[in-house]
């Protein structure tokens, strides 16, 4: 297994780095330098810039309008975007449902949905978790009743990220109560403008309107919007979560968190009058995290090498999600520790702390969810034990 980058790969990295530097608008670069959150309009602005370049979907085949990058090029591209602090695109269309439509959709579904996902004309959100079905997703109760030429959907979903901006939602719904719980679930594509769909945003502890509760009351969904076989949604959900878990395991996000911690350490002065960057305790903590990150990077390289051979993400994506999410939180915790009492000035007085520190507490609060979404880390440990280690179920 070759885990090194070729000369062609490194040339591609320099091409990407140079293009990003020139393509990001000045106000976007300023926000990236300060580690600010990007609004949904800014995210879609960057989406359209990437689309015009032909790089908005690096992992899509060229036949569907994607860049057709190799697995290695995709990894490099993602690293450089994160290195530059570019806005993270909404993954629900491009990374999640788009590849599923390519793999399981009819020709009509591909023609209808893929071009508008690519262009950003239609924004998607995810309808998986419910108030009583999160980690135990198979217990979902949102139902879709067969009404002949359409399904009638009733129920609710929660943690539907940015549903208030979405045009479509892909949903797991119950279409049968016979057999195992997983066997009666189907995968529906639902127009958010349908009568009976209601979205209620909620403010996160991090001060962002990221999540919503979404309610369905007698929502009519055409049968043509069933993706994959009836009652076969569980297999689609597992395929989608493999892509999402690989995304959560991103190396670049952790690197960015450590860069913020280093900047804070260089600016903050300790009791001895020296910058905290010179404090042996901080240096030891940083070194420990950097060693864990290097090991995590090598695990990502192994996953890239496997995908380069044409394989889809398998259970090893659970390892990337488990480790990547924990490292993300550890980097946030280190930055917060370094800020000390300045944490308390969060988002109040713009002059109270350096600009690049102002969003650290918000990011810390938001990233508490990384060990929960895409399947909680406790669930990932079960998957690793069963499908990788081969341990019997207790």
MOUR-V454690 format. One record per residue. N is the residue number from 1. RES is the residue in one letter. D_FIRST is the distance of its C-alpha to the first C-alpha in whole Angstrom. Layout:
{{N RES D_FIRST} {N RES D_FIRST}}
This chain:
{{1 X 0} {2 X 4} {3 X 6} {4 X 9} {5 X 12} {6 X 14} {7 X 17} {8 X 18} {9 X 16} {10 X 19} {11 X 21} {12 X 21} {13 X 21} {14 X 24} {15 X 26} {16 X 25} {17 X 27} {18 X 30} {19 X 30} {20 X 30} {21 X 33} {22 X 35} {23 X 35} {24 X 36} {25 X 39} {26 X 41} {27 X 42} {28 X 39} {29 X 37} {30 X 40} {31 X 39} {32 X 35} {33 X 36} {34 X 39} {35 X 36} {36 X 38} {37 X 38} {38 X 38} {39 X 41} {40 X 40} {41 X 42} {42 X 40} {43 X 36} {44 X 38} {45 X 39} {46 X 35} {47 X 34} {48 X 36} {49 X 35} {50 X 32} {51 X 33} {52 X 35} {53 X 32} {54 X 30} {55 X 28} {56 X 29} {57 X 26} {58 X 23} {59 X 21} {60 X 24} {61 X 24} {62 X 27} {63 X 29} {64 X 30} {65 X 30} {66 X 27} {67 X 25} {68 X 22} {69 X 20} {70 X 16} {71 X 14} {72 X 13} {73 X 17} {74 X 18} {75 X 16} {76 X 18} {77 X 21} {78 X 21} {79 X 21} {80 X 23} {81 X 26} {82 X 26} {83 X 26} {84 X 29} {85 X 31} {86 X 31} {87 X 33} {88 X 30} {89 X 31} {90 X 32} {91 X 29} {92 X 31} {93 X 32} {94 X 29} {95 X 26} {96 X 28} {97 X 30} {98 X 29} {99 X 26} {100 X 28} {101 X 31} {102 X 29} {103 X 27} {104 X 30} {105 X 33} {106 X 36} {107 X 36} {108 X 39} {109 X 37} {110 X 35} {111 X 37} {112 X 39} {113 X 37} {114 X 34} {115 X 36} {116 X 37} {117 X 34} {118 X 33} {119 X 36} {120 X 37} {121 X 40} {122 X 39} {123 X 38} {124 X 36} {125 X 36} {126 X 35} {127 X 38} {128 X 36} {129 X 37} {130 X 41} {131 X 43} {132 X 43} {133 X 40} {134 X 37} {135 X 34} {136 X 36} {137 X 35} {138 X 37} {139 X 40} {140 X 41} {141 X 44} {142 X 44} {143 X 46} {144 X 46} {145 X 49} {146 X 49} {147 X 52} {148 X 52} {149 X 51} {150 X 49} {151 X 48} {152 X 50} {153 X 48} {154 X 49} {155 X 47} {156 X 45} {157 X 42} {158 X 41} {159 X 39} {160 X 39} {161 X 37} {162 X 39} {163 X 41} {164 X 44} {165 X 43} {166 X 41} {167 X 42} {168 X 40} {169 X 39} {170 X 36} {171 X 38} {172 X 37} {173 X 41} {174 X 42} {175 X 44} {176 X 44} {177 X 45} {178 X 45} {179 X 42} {180 X 39} {181 X 39} {182 X 36} {183 X 37} {184 X 40} {185 X 38} {186 X 38} {187 X 36} {188 X 39} {189 X 39} {190 X 42} {191 X 44} {192 X 45} {193 X 48} {194 X 49} {195 X 53} {196 X 52} {197 X 49} {198 X 50} {199 X 47} {200 X 48} {201 X 46} {202 X 46} {203 X 45} {204 X 43} {205 X 43} {206 X 41} {207 X 44} {208 X 42} {209 X 43} {210 X 40} {211 X 40} {212 X 43} {213 X 45} {214 X 45} {215 X 48} {216 X 48} {217 X 52} {218 X 53} {219 X 50} {220 X 50} {221 X 47} {222 X 47} {223 X 45} {224 X 43} {225 X 41} {226 X 39} {227 X 36} {228 X 34} {229 X 36} {230 X 39} {231 X 38} {232 X 35} {233 X 34} {234 X 32} {235 X 29} {236 X 29} {237 X 29} {238 X 26} {239 X 24} {240 X 26} {241 X 25} {242 X 22} {243 X 22} {244 X 24} {245 X 22} {246 X 19} {247 X 22} {248 X 24} {249 X 21} {250 X 21} {251 X 20} {252 X 23} {253 X 25} {254 X 25} {255 X 25} {256 X 28} {257 X 30} {258 X 29} {259 X 30} {260 X 34} {261 X 34} {262 X 34} {263 X 36} {264 X 39} {265 X 38} {266 X 39} {267 X 42} {268 X 44} {269 X 46} {270 X 46} {271 X 49} {272 X 49} {273 X 49} {274 X 46} {275 X 43} {276 X 41} {277 X 38} {278 X 39} {279 X 40} {280 X 38} {281 X 37} {282 X 36} {283 X 34} {284 X 32} {285 X 32} {286 X 30} {287 X 28} {288 X 27} {289 X 26} {290 X 24} {291 X 22} {292 X 21} {293 X 20} {294 X 18} {295 X 16} {296 X 17} {297 X 15} {298 X 12} {299 X 12} {300 X 13} {301 X 10} {302 X 8} {303 X 10} {304 X 10} {305 X 7} {306 X 8} {307 X 12} {308 X 11} {309 X 11} {310 X 14} {311 X 14} {312 X 17} {313 X 17} {314 X 17} {315 X 19} {316 X 16} {317 X 18} {318 X 20} {319 X 19} {320 X 18} {321 X 22} {322 X 23} {323 X 22} {324 X 22} {325 X 26} {326 X 27} {327 X 26} {328 X 27} {329 X 30} {330 X 30} {331 X 30} {332 X 33} {333 X 35} {334 X 34} {335 X 36} {336 X 39} {337 X 40} {338 X 40} {339 X 42} {340 X 45} {341 X 48} {342 X 47} {343 X 45} {344 X 48} {345 X 49} {346 X 46} {347 X 47} {348 X 51} {349 X 52} {350 X 50} {351 X 51} {352 X 51} {353 X 47} {354 X 45} {355 X 44} {356 X 40} {357 X 41} {358 X 43} {359 X 40} {360 X 38} {361 X 40} {362 X 40} {363 X 36} {364 X 36} {365 X 38} {366 X 36} {367 X 33} {368 X 35} {369 X 34} {370 X 30} {371 X 30} {372 X 32} {373 X 31} {374 X 28} {375 X 29} {376 X 30} {377 X 28} {378 X 30} {379 X 29} {380 X 25} {381 X 26} {382 X 27} {383 X 24} {384 X 22} {385 X 24} {386 X 25} {387 X 22} {388 X 19} {389 X 21} {390 X 23} {391 X 26} {392 X 30} {393 X 32} {394 X 34}}
